[in-house]
């Protein structure tokens, strides 16, 4: 799965690696590969025109999802983890490896 393929296309720092990423992508069976983006752009590679495409514009979650904004992610994760007593899943979407590692390091070792 290649996430944020639109960023891979447009960001100059990724451009040198785009060809390598796509070479790996096409090595996988079509049923076992996926490109994901919220803002699809046109591709120059004609092989991508043959890929299955799904637009998920009317997605409605089957359960309640709480979106929480914070300026202290580590404190919030610790608080939510302690208050859930392991009964609920906590999913965090974060695009910073350093912050992800910081969150992991702040969790209790039994997790």
N, C-alpha and C positions, 0 to 999 in steps of 0.2 A: 504494500500500500504506500503510495506516495501522497502525503498530505500537503495541502497548500501548493498544489502544482502551479497555480497562477503566480505565486511568489518566486518559484523556481524559474519560471519563464522570464519574469520582468526584472528581478534584482540582479544587478551587474555582478555582485560578488559570487552568485551561484552559477552564472552562465558557463564558466569553464567546466563545471561538473555536470551540467545538464545532459550532455551526450552520454556520459558514463552512467548516469542514473537511468536514462531511457534504455540503454543497452541492457542493464540488469532487469528493468521492467519487462521488456519483451522476451526475456528468457523464461518467464513464468507462463504457465498455462493460462489462457484467457479467463478461466473460471476461478483462478487463484491470484488475480491481480486487480488493482483498483487505483485510480487517480481520484483525488478528492479536492474539491475547492468550493468556496461559496461564490466565487466570481470567475467563472470559466471564460477563457479567452480563446481565440482561434489558434490552432496549432499549425505549424508548417509541415510536420511529419504526416504524410498521407496515411500511414498505418493507424494513426489515432482515429481517423474517420470511421474505421471498421469496429471500433470499440463500442460495447453496449453503453448506453447513457441513460441515467435516471435523474430526473429533476425532482427534488423533494421540497417543493415550495409550500405545500399545505400540511406539513408534518405537525401532528398533534400528539403530545406525549400521552402515554397510557397511565401515567401516575403523576402525582404532584411533584413538581421540581421547584425547589426554592433557589432563586438566584440571589446571591448575597454580595454586595459591593463592600470592600473594606480597604483601609490603608495599612492594615496590619495583618497580612495573610497568615503569618506564623501563629500569632495570638488567636486568630479566629479558628484556625484548624485545631489547635490545642483545645480551645473551649468546646468546639463542636464534637470533637472526638471524646472528650471526657463526659459530656452531657448525653451522648448517644449510648454509652455503655456497650458498644459493639453491636447494638441492635439495628442500626441503619447504615447504609452505605454512604460514604462521603466521596464524591467525585470532584476532583479539582482539575480544571483546564488551565494550564500555565505554560507560557512559551519561553521560560527562562530556566536553563539547566541549573544555574547556580541557586536560584530560588527554590527549585524542586528539591535539590539536595539539602537545602536549608530546612525545608518542611520535613523531609525524611529524617534528618538528624534530630529534629525536635519531637518526633513521635516516640512513644515508649517502645522499648526493645521487644516486647512481646507481640507487637504488631508486625 
